[in-house]
Amino acid sequence: MSCATLSNDNNQWVAGKMEDRRRDRTPITELALGKQLEHVAEEGGFSDVVVATHDGLMLAEAATHGRGEQLAAMAGSLWEMRHTLTQKGCPNDITVHRMLREDGSCISARFFSYMDQDLVLMLTSPPDANEKAYIERLSNGIQRILYEVSDEIVKADDGRDKFRS
């Protein structure tokens, strides 16, 4: 099956790009998450993409140039701020927090949960980027990867050894 996608570089259709990405998969969670983040970072032109737990532990990163841990810590702080505001009566349906920087770029935090684990997707986008579409697509991709991995482990006990090697 061949699939075509629109390239950001020159707005021309590129055949087979999706098919190549589907072949470049791995059953190792950390590598699969990293590949997903790298693909979206490259496609969207993002300089930083990080997935972290609500307490600031980095799970995966791409294109961070050494800023991954810093963004993961920021993710933990933003989640805590969101949680505290919710407890004080502020709306509890805020899913994205955006911070504009002086240079026009934007740091976005997307809050989501997977199997009762609160996660935060952090990304830094250039001034002209449409990060909203990528944020939703990326959080869905992360959840899909985590679901596939956990489903595989649940199916068979020997699945655990598969992901450790």
C-alpha positions in Angstrom: 0.0 0.0 0.0 1.4 3.4 -0.9 0.4 6.6 0.8 1.1 10.2 -0.1 1.7 13.1 2.3 2.2 16.8 1.7 5.8 17.9 2.3 6.3 21.1 4.3 9.4 22.0 2.3 8.0 22.6 -1.1 4.2 21.8 -0.8 4.6 18.9 -3.3 3.1 15.5 -2.8 5.7 12.9 -1.7 4.6 9.3 -2.4 5.6 6.5 0.0 6.6 8.8 2.9 4.0 7.3 5.2 4.9 3.8 4.1 8.5 4.3 4.9 7.6 5.6 8.4 5.4 2.6 9.1 8.4 0.3 8.2 10.7 2.2 10.6 9.1 0.9 13.8 10.3 -0.7 16.9 8.7 -2.6 19.8 10.9 -0.9 22.3 8.7 1.8 23.9 11.5 4.5 24.4 12.7 4.1 20.9 9.2 4.1 19.4 8.3 7.3 21.3 11.6 8.9 20.2 10.9 8.0 16.6 7.4 9.5 16.8 8.8 12.7 18.3 11.6 12.9 15.8 9.3 12.5 12.9 6.9 15.2 14.1 9.7 17.6 15.1 11.3 17.3 11.6 7.9 17.6 9.8 6.7 20.6 11.9 10.0 22.3 12.3 9.9 22.2 16.1 13.1 22.8 18.0 12.1 20.9 21.1 9.7 18.0 21.7 9.5 16.3 25.1 7.1 13.8 26.7 7.3 13.9 30.5 5.3 12.7 33.5 3.4 15.1 35.7 6.2 15.2 38.1 8.8 16.2 35.5 10.4 12.8 34.6 11.3 12.8 30.9 10.1 9.8 29.0 11.2 10.7 25.5 12.7 13.7 23.6 13.6 14.8 20.1 15.5 17.8 18.7 16.1 19.3 22.2 19.8 20.1 21.9 20.3 19.2 25.5 17.2 21.1 26.8 15.1 17.9 27.3 15.5 17.7 31.1 14.8 21.4 31.5 11.6 21.1 29.5 10.6 18.0 31.5 11.1 20.0 34.7 9.0 22.8 33.3 6.3 20.3 32.3 6.1 19.1 35.9 5.8 22.7 37.2 3.1 23.5 34.6 1.1 20.4 35.5 1.4 21.3 39.2 0.2 24.9 38.5 -2.7 23.5 36.4 -3.6 21.1 39.2 -3.5 23.7 41.9 -5.6 26.2 39.9 -8.2 23.4 39.3 -8.4 22.7 43.1 -9.0 26.4 43.7 -12.1 26.4 41.4 -10.6 27.3 38.0 -11.8 25.4 34.9 -10.6 21.8 34.9 -10.9 21.4 31.1 -7.7 23.3 30.2 -5.7 20.9 28.0 -3.0 23.2 26.5 -0.9 25.9 28.0 1.0 28.2 25.5 3.8 30.6 26.4 4.9 33.1 23.8 8.6 34.0 23.9 10.2 37.4 23.0 11.5 36.1 19.7 7.9 35.1 18.7 8.4 31.4 19.2 6.0 29.5 21.4 6.4 26.8 24.1 3.3 24.7 24.3 2.4 22.1 27.0 -0.4 19.6 26.2 -1.8 17.8 29.2 -3.2 14.2 28.8 -3.5 11.0 30.6 -2.8 7.4 29.7 -3.8 4.5 32.1 -4.2 6.9 35.1 -0.7 8.4 34.4 -0.8 12.2 33.9 1.6 13.1 31.0 2.7 16.4 29.5 3.8 16.9 25.9 6.1 19.9 25.6 7.2 21.5 22.3 8.8 24.7 21.1 7.6 26.0 17.8 8.9 28.7 15.5 6.8 31.9 15.2 5.1 30.8 12.0 4.3 27.2 12.9 0.8 25.8 13.3 1.6 23.7 16.3 -2.1 23.1 17.3 -2.6 20.4 14.6 0.7 18.7 15.5 0.0 18.7 19.3 -3.2 16.8 18.9 -1.7 14.4 16.4 1.4 13.8 18.5 -0.5 13.2 21.8 -2.7 10.6 19.9 0.4 8.9 18.5 2.0 8.7 21.9 -1.1 7.2 23.4 -1.3 4.7 20.5 2.3 3.6 21.0 1.8 3.2 24.8 -1.4 1.2 24.1 0.3 -1.1 21.6 3.2 -1.7 24.1 0.9 -2.3 27.1 -1.4 -4.5 25.0 1.5 -6.6 23.9 2.7 -7.1 27.5 -0.7 -8.0 28.7 -1.2 -10.7 25.9 1.8 -12.7 27.1 4.2 -12.7 30.0 7.1 -13.3 27.6 6.3 -9.9 26.1 8.1 -8.3 29.0 11.4 -9.9 27.9 10.8 -8.6 24.4 10.8 -5.0 25.5 13.8 -5.4 27.8 16.3 -6.7 25.2 
